[in-house]
Amino acid sequence: MEIMYLVDTSIFLEVLLIQEKCKICKDFFDLNIGNLYISDFSLHSIGVVLLRNKKEDFFQRLTINVVPNIDIITLPKNSIGV
C-alpha cells in the first residue's frame, strides 16, 4: 500500500519563504511527489501569507508548477461534527 501525505501549510512556506528547514522540506517534496495532498484551506492560507509578504509571484509559481502535481482536497461541511 502506498503512503499518501496531507501536507501542512507550514511545509510549503518553509520552501517558499526559504526558511531554516527549506532543504529538508524540498527533499520531502522530491521524494514524495505524486503522493501529496493539500487542503483547499491550506492553499488559501499559503496565498494569504505570500500576498501579505508581497510575494505574489511565489504564489503564482506555486499554482502553476506545484499544484498540478498534488491533489487538493476539500473537507465536507458536515465532517466537522457541528
Buried (B, 14 or more C-beta within 10 A) or exposed (E): EEEEBEBEBBBBBBBBEEEEEBEEBEEBBEEBEEEBEBBEEBBEBBBEBBEEEEBEEBBEEBEEEBEEEBEEEEEEEEEEEE
